Amino acid sequence: MMQRILLFLLILSSWPLQAAAEILAVSDDQQRLLGIEVQPVRSATDADAAELTLRVVFSPDGEWAIKTPLPGILQRTWVQVGDRVARGDALVTVRSPELVSLQRDFLKAMAEFALQQSALERNRKLKDAGSVSSRRWQETLYAFNIARAEYSGLRAQLMLAGFSEEDVDRLNASAEVTPDMTLRAPADAIVLERPAMLGDHLEGSELLARLGEPDKLMLEGVLSKSAAAYLAAGMEISMQDGGNQGVIVLVSNVIDPATQTVRVRAEPTGIAGLTPGQLTRWTVRAGGELLTVPSAAIVKLDGVDIAYVRVPGGFSARPVTVRGTVGGWIVANGLVAGDEVAVTGTAALKGMSVGMGGGDG
């Protein structure tokens, strides 16, 4: 140890003569005596930080919750968990007294609308002939608009209750009221959940079925804050043991307080070989070369991140831009692949930098 200190002081006495070159002159023997070891800058494709484990999930616009719009009793179920359904297929049938009242009100509104429409046409002809006063014409328009609004509103309520356009048109034509409403699949999907049982009394808004569209998938995972620090939206990823590609679309800025993890989300460019719930491994493909160095390679000098790069005759203190990840740093700029950086003995090199006129970090 005393030999290292004496050597350090001897080297320090010669720094002013070398400052202009901004090179810390350290011979191979001095490097060995000071305990300075180097490691090469690595490409992130060879680093653990470039691998992600992501779960295949349904995308937000590919998952559906089918709920009862009106109170009633679950009368029939048409599907089981795991079934594939096409758009428009029946899922469940609910028997509801409120549906009867809604249809009755709709039919009354339809009749009133038809009556006011006839009155409007009749009074328009009389108005054109000058036989209807302006006030009478305004009253006719008002009554027509009120009837049309009531009819349109009740038609929309029937649609919300699970009626299709064809169901409403059929009710329009036949005037036959039914207590049953059949809820149908809004898209081609898989039945993920069907919690209600036959005979259940439903108060309204209970979940009757949950669907997922198998062609709308995405990838989600959680990483430690440090592991996620080098990721950014727009980075491309490749699936290991598969030909799928993807793009990172979210690196959350919120840390889970319980697990201290960060949520990462990606979108695959294809869904071949992907199954909801499946755990998959992906490799990050940066938009350019992504480099890593060990955590010990980066030191602070005057508040700036510095790496000591071995050059002919010694070391160069090189400013770098880095982001933390597991066990090291991701280098944004300042280094190139193949550079050899000091990973031990950096305190001695930092002392040399301070002696050449640098700050005290």
Secondary structure, DSSP 8 states (H G I E B T S, - for coil): -HHHHHHHHHHHHTGGGTGGGT-EE--HHHHHHTT-EEEE-EEGGGSGGGEEEEEEEE-GGGEEEEE-SS-EEEEEE---TT-EE-TT-EEEEEE-HHHHHHHHHHHHHHHHHHHHHHHHHHHHHHHHTT-S-HHHHHHHHHHHHHHHHHHHHHHHHHHHTT--HHHHHHHHHH----SEEEEE-SSSEEEEE----TT-EE-SS-EEEEEE-TT-EEEEEEEEHHHHTT--TT-EEEETTS--EEEEEEEEEEE-TTT-EEEEEEEES--TT--TT-EEEEEEE-SS--EEEEGGGEEEETTEEEEEEEETTEEEEEE-EEEEETTEEEEEES--TT-EEEEESHHHHHHHHHHTT----
